[in-house]
Amino acid sequence: MKHLQMLCHVLLTKEFDAHAEKIYAVILEQVRSGLDLMTVTHPSNPITKKLEALNIPNASARWFFSTHQGVPNDNVRLFHAHDEVAFYWSAIHKKVSKRPYIGSFKIVKPIKNNSLSQWVYANTDGLYAFDSIDAKEFQRFSPNTKVVNLELDLCTKMQDKTSEVKLLQEKFDQIYASLGFFKGPI
């Protein structure tokens, strides 16, 4: 059985859109498979209540400077940011906790070209794009980081939930395994 020392999904968007729906479905599968999880979510996002109903530990954050003290850093081994605000939150949290973070999200507007963005993207432990356009944008801000194109569509409503979630879960498992966070066979 696969085991990951605690993984923390960070999703700070306010909307429960197609992307958040797919991430929620993956989290459900991870819980069913016995992975040790926690989340950091925006309190306005309906995913927060859904996760609380599953008794998944959650820290609530409204923006990237909040709630860093509410996360059990001794337990969490990897932060996985699923939107741009979450990515900024994870970068700041890495500075506080010394824990690695990765980002896999769809870029919906161009990344701001400023020193904070450059710092956030330069300090990531992994960037996972969903298409070649995102891969190029990530590479522009983090030229020394390997950017992996997952070639997945996270922005459309799920048609075949089982196969889409399975594919996304397999991609995430590959990411976690490549970073050395699984113990035992995957």
ABEGO torsion letter per residue (X at the ends): XBBBBBBBBBBABABBBAAAAAAAAAAAAAAAAGBBBBBBBBAABAAAAAAAAAGBBBBBBABAABGAAABBAAABABBBBABAAAAAAAAAAAAAAGBBBBBBBBBABBBBBBAAAAAAAAABAEBBBABAAAAAAAAAABAABBBBBAGBBAABBBABAAAAAAAAAAAAAAAAAAAGABBEBX
